[in-house]
Amino acid sequence: MNRTLAIHNRHGSLHGHLELPDNPKGLILVARAHHAPVDAIITANLAARGYAILSMELLTLQEAQFADATQNVPRLSQRLLDILDLIHHDGDIQELPLAIFASGDTTPAAIRAAAQRDTQVKVLAGHGGIIDRAGLQGLKLLIAPLSMLFDADDSFGQIAYQRAASHLNCIHEMHVLNPGEDPVLRVAAWFSLHLGR
């Protein structure tokens, strides 16, 4: 079953798409502030592994026109909390174990939101992002196991992870992707390991 979802706020509307197979293993929330080609590939591959996928934009169409809109971690975090509330009240998906996959600038916001919904979000994976921008409280309160994947040339993200790691109390790992390595394999293995717990 496929459905569209929308959240309305004073800045406009956020739109999402839910792919819900029969007997899904769990629900993966794919948090996006912009479209990256690799996100679509990852989403398709995770769906093929039997997960329900909810892809949600975190910016309205108007906001997405501004280059710095993705830097507003408090706003993106609140949008994610709104989406988590939507999931919590949706009869089709509310009982599914929940994972978040974030990329780039959405990753610190995902960490902050997951820290505030520690009974709802079971596991978290990110592809890139300056994760110490989640803030000290978000890093320290995060319970969900966190896997961070970085491209080999993403030195800023890797250094930020090293800064943040000493404040993380959750299970966490970092992996630098080899050129051409498929991040889906790492994300799927991480979710498979932790989502059923």
N, C-alpha and C positions, 0 to 999 in steps of 0.2 A: 504494500500500500504506500502510495506517495501522497504527501500533503504539503500545502504551503502554510506558513505561519507568519504572523505579523505582530509586532509590538509597536504601539503608538506612544509617543511622548511629545513634549512641547517643542522638540527640535525637528520632529518629522516621524517617519515610520522606518522601522527595521524589518527587513524581510528575510525569511528563511525557508529552507526546503527540507522536509523530512522524508527519508527513505526507510520504510519499516518492513523488513522481510518477515516471513513466518518464523516464529520461534527464534528471535534474535539472541545472540550471546550477551548482548549488552547494548548500551547507547553511547555513541561517541559524538560529543558536541565539538564541531569544527568551528573555531572562532576566527573570524577574518575581519580585518580592517581594510583590506584591499585584495584584489585577486592576483594570486601568483600561480603560474601554470603548474608548478609542482603540487600545490594544494589540491587541485582537481585530480591529479594522478593519485595522490595519497588517499583522497576520499574514495575514489573508485576502487582502489585496491583493498581498503578496509571494508567497504561494503561487500566486496566479493568474498570476504572471509566470514560473512554471516552477522555482521554488526548492523544495528540500526544507526543511521547517520543523520544528524541534524546540523546542517550548515547554516550559520547565521552571520549576517553582516552586522558589524558593531557600529558602523557609521551610516548616517542617512546620506542620500544622494547629494544633498547640498554640502554636508560636512566633508564628504570624500573629495571635493574639489580643492580643499586646502591641504597643502603639503604637510603642515604641522599637526593636523587633526589626530594623527595616529600617536602623537607624543603625549596625549592627555590621558595618563594612566588612571586617575580617579574617575574620569568619565567612562572610559572603556570598562573599568572594573564594575561600575554601577550598571552598565548595559549588560554585562555578563550575569550579574546578580538578578537582573530583571528576567533574563532568559532562563536562569536556573529556577526562578519562581514559576515561570511558565511551564517548565518541564514538571515541576513538583505538582502542579494542578492539572496536568494533562493525563487523562485516564488511559490513553494508549501507551504511554512511555514512562509514567511516574514510578513504576515498580522495577524498571530495568536498572541494573548496575551501571553507573555513569562514569565515563572518562571524558577528559577534555584534551583535544589536540589544538595547539595554538602555534602560530608562526610569526616570526619577526616582532613587530611592535605590540602585538596582542599578547605575547608571552608573559611579560610582567603583570599585565592586568589579569590574566588567567590565574597566575599564582596568587595574587591578592584575593580574587574572588573565591578560589578553591579553599584558601585559608579561612574564609568567613563561612563557608558551607562545608565544614569538615565531615559532617555525617552524610552528605549527599554525593560529593565528588570523591570517587574511590581511587583514581589514578590520573596522572597528568603527564603529557609529553609535549615538548616544544621543539620547534625547528628554528634555531636562531633567536635573537632577541637579547636585549641588555637586561638580564633578569634582576640585577640588584635595584633596578628602578621600581620593583614591586614594593620596596621599602622594608625596613628592618622588621617591623611588626608582621608583615605578610610572610616574609621568609621564615621567621621564627615560629609562627603559628601554623605553617603548612604541615599537614599530616599526610596527605596523599603522596604516595611514591612519585618521584619526579625523575623523568629521563629527559636530558637535554642533548639534542643533536646539533652540531655546528658544521658548516662547510669549512673546508680546510683554510680558505682565505678569510674567514670571519674571526680575525684576531680580537676585535673589540668584544664580540660576544663571549669568546673563550675566556678572556681576562675578566669580564664581568662575572662569569660563572665562578671563577676562582675566588673573586672577592666575596661573592654571596655564599659560597659553599660552607664557610665556617659558621654561618648563622642558620643553616638548614638543620632541623632536627628530624626530618623525614628521611626515609630511604631515598637516595638520590645517586644518579650517575651522569657522566658526561661522555659523549662519544663524538670524535671528529670524523666526519664522513670522508672516505676516500673519493677522489674524482670519479664520477659515474656510479657511485654506490647508491643503491635504492634505499632511501630512508624508511620506506614502508616496512621493510623486514624488521628493522629495529623497533619501530613504533608498535607493530603488530605483536612482536614477541613480548614487549614490555606490558602491553595491555593484557595479553593472554596470561602472563604471569601473575598480574595483580588484580585484574578486574573481578575474578571469581571469588576473591577472598572475602 
